[in-house]
Amino acid sequence: MAVPKRKMSRSNTRHRRAQWKASRPDLVPITIDGSEYLVPRRLVRAYQRGLIEPES
């Protein structure tokens, strides 16, 4: 693991951390009981199996 040679200033640390942004999950259309819903791709199977109830 890399070890820093010098201490990083608080300002630099906060500027670096501020660059991180969460990305929105990509939504895919699925049809359940004749209704179409937009759900995250990783949850499609759970919705199809009935483990998660789709919200209206």
C-alpha atoms as one frame of an Amber mdcrd trajectory, in Angstrom:
protein
   0.000   0.000   0.000   1.282   3.482  -0.820   2.337   5.612   2.134   2.522
   9.397   1.755   5.968  10.902   2.212   4.605  14.180   3.612   1.483  15.275
   5.422  -1.231  16.572   3.109  -2.751  19.892   4.126  -6.357  20.077   5.241
  -7.168  22.336   2.291  -5.711  19.897  -0.254  -7.442  16.962   1.402 -10.825
  18.653   1.280 -10.358  19.797  -2.315  -9.503  16.232  -3.327 -12.491  14.759
  -1.475 -14.864  17.338  -2.987 -14.181  15.961  -6.485 -15.956  12.664  -5.749
 -19.561  12.540  -6.954 -22.023   9.684  -6.741 -23.451   8.664 -10.094 -27.148
   8.044 -10.592 -28.081   4.395 -11.138 -29.084   3.653 -14.709 -32.818   2.957
 -14.818 -34.229   0.343 -17.166 -37.885  -0.151 -18.062 -39.521  -3.420 -16.947
 -43.112  -4.569 -17.251 -44.856  -6.112 -14.245 -48.542  -7.082 -14.448 -49.024
  -4.897 -17.535 -47.537  -1.769 -15.924 -44.178  -0.378 -16.925 -41.709   0.766
 -14.256 -38.242   2.285 -14.333 -35.990   0.436 -11.904 -32.216   0.236 -11.322
 -30.588  -2.441 -13.474 -29.203  -4.371 -10.490 -32.708  -4.754  -8.976 -34.555
  -5.995 -12.081 -34.482  -9.655 -10.985 -35.773  -8.814  -7.517 -38.726  -6.902
  -8.982 -39.510  -9.702 -11.451 -39.472 -12.339  -8.703 -41.715 -10.259  -6.480
 -39.130  -9.717  -3.742 -39.596  -5.933  -4.047 -42.951  -4.244  -4.640 -42.822
  -1.571  -7.382 -43.902   1.908  -6.289 -46.584   3.679  -8.278
